[in-house]
Amino acid sequence: MKFLAAINIMPLKEILDPQGKAVTGSLKNIGLASIHNVRIGKHITLEIEAENTEHAHEQVNTACKKLLANLIMESYSFDIKPL
C-alpha cells in the first residue's frame, strides 16, 4: 500500500526562534502588531510503501528521529493517510 505522511517539525518551546522573532518584528512594521509569538518550522511530505498503516507509522517515526528532526532542539508530529 502507498501512504502519504505530512510531518511538522517545530523548534522546542524552550528554544529561542530567531526567525520567528524576526517575522514577529516585521509584522509590527507592516501594521499587524496584533500577531504575537511567531514560531517557524518545517513541513515535509513523504510517500511511503508499507504493508499497513502501523508499518508506515514506524518508518516515518524512524525517519524523523534519525534524519529529519534534531531532537535536541525540535519536536515533530505527523499524520499518515492512504493514497
N, C-alpha and C positions, 0 to 999 in steps of 0.2 A: 504494500500500500504506500501511497505517497501522502505526505503531510506537509503543511506549511507552519513554520514556527515564527512567531512575532516576539522578538526579545527587546526588552527595555533595560538599559544599563544606566544607572544614575550614581553620582557621587554620594557617598555616605553623608548623612545629615551633619555629622561631626566635622566633616572635611570642608574647608573653605573652597568655594567655587568661584574662581576669578572671572570666568566667562559669564556666569550668572550675574555677578556683581556689576560687570561692565554693561551688560544688557539692561539691568535694573536702572543704572545711572542714565543710560541713553534714553530709556523710556520716559524718564522725568524730563529730559531735554526736549522731547517732542510732544510734551503736554499730556503724558499718560502716567502721572505721578500716583495714580490710584493702584497701579500694579506693583506688587512687592515680592521680594524673596524669589526671584527667578533662579531656577536651577537648570543647568544644561547637561544633557546626557546624550546617549546614543540609542538609535532604534535600528535593529538588524532583523532582516527576514532570511530564513533558510528553508529550502525544500529538502525533505528527508525521505529516504526509502527505509521503511521499517515494517516489521511483521504486524505490529499493533501500536496503539497509542502509548502504552506503557513503555515499549522499547524506544519509540520516538522521544518520549519524555526523558528517558535515561541518556540518550545521545545528546540532546540539547543541553541537559544539565552538565554533562561532561565537557561539552564544548565551551560552555560559559565558565566553568570552574578552571579549566586548563588553558584557555586561549582568549576568550572574548572579554572577560571581566578581570580587573585587578581587584581581588577580594580584599586587599588591604585598604583600598580607597573607594571601592564601588560595590553596589548591590545590584542584583538583577532579578527580573521576573519575566515570565514568558507564558504565552498561550499557544496551544497547538490545535490545528484544525485539519481534518482530512481534505485532500484536494480532489 
